[in-house]
Amino acid sequence: MLMVSMDLPLRAIREQIASAVDVIVQLTRLRDGTRRVTAVTEVHGMEGQTVTLQDVFLFDYSAGVDESGTFLGKPVSTGIRPRFTDRFEEMGITVSPHVFAQP
């Protein structure tokens, strides 16, 4: 079956994406040439026409750069405990709450 000829409404496409994707991991190539995880974001679902997202980890640029120009930062928790940890627990995977505590 070809889906190219189907004309899906934008809302239906967004709903499919919101229900299929749990987590978005964003990698960014920084000015020093390295690739770093700069955001880990949980997809919460839909609110009206909008896919709702919640950042769980964000890259901390405030650590600066070393003498060779390499970024010293790292992803740090936003203090939000993501909902996907409930699913982890159901599967027997334990994640310490300290992982999601703000520094």
Residue pairs with C-beta under 8 A, 6 or more apart in sequence:
10 49
11 49
14 46
14 49
14 50
14 51
15 46
17 43
17 51
18 43
18 44
18 45
18 46
18 51
18 52
19 45
21 43
22 42
22 43
22 84
23 40
23 41
23 42
23 43
23 56
23 82
23 84
24 39
24 40
24 41
24 42
24 43
24 53
25 37
25 39
25 40
25 41
26 37
26 38
26 39
26 40
26 41
27 35
27 36
27 37
27 38
28 35
28 36
28 38
28 59
29 35
30 36
30 71
31 69
31 71
32 65
32 69
32 70
32 71
34 70
34 71
36 59
36 71
36 73
36 75
37 57
37 59
37 75
38 58
38 59
38 75
39 55
39 57
39 58
39 59
39 75
40 55
40 56
40 57
40 75
41 53
41 54
41 55
41 56
42 53
42 54
42 55
42 56
42 80
42 82
42 83
42 84
43 51
43 52
43 53
44 52
44 53
44 54
44 83
45 51
45 52
46 52
54 80
54 82
55 78
55 80
56 77
56 78
56 80
56 82
56 100
57 75
57 76
57 77
57 78
58 75
58 76
58 78
59 73
59 74
59 75
59 76
60 73
60 74
60 75
60 76
61 71
61 73
62 73
63 71
63 72
63 73
63 74
64 71
64 72
64 73
65 71
65 72
66 72
76 102
76 103
77 99
77 100
77 101
77 102
77 103
78 102
79 100
79 101
79 102
80 100
81 97
81 100
82 100
85 95
85 100
88 94
88 95
89 95
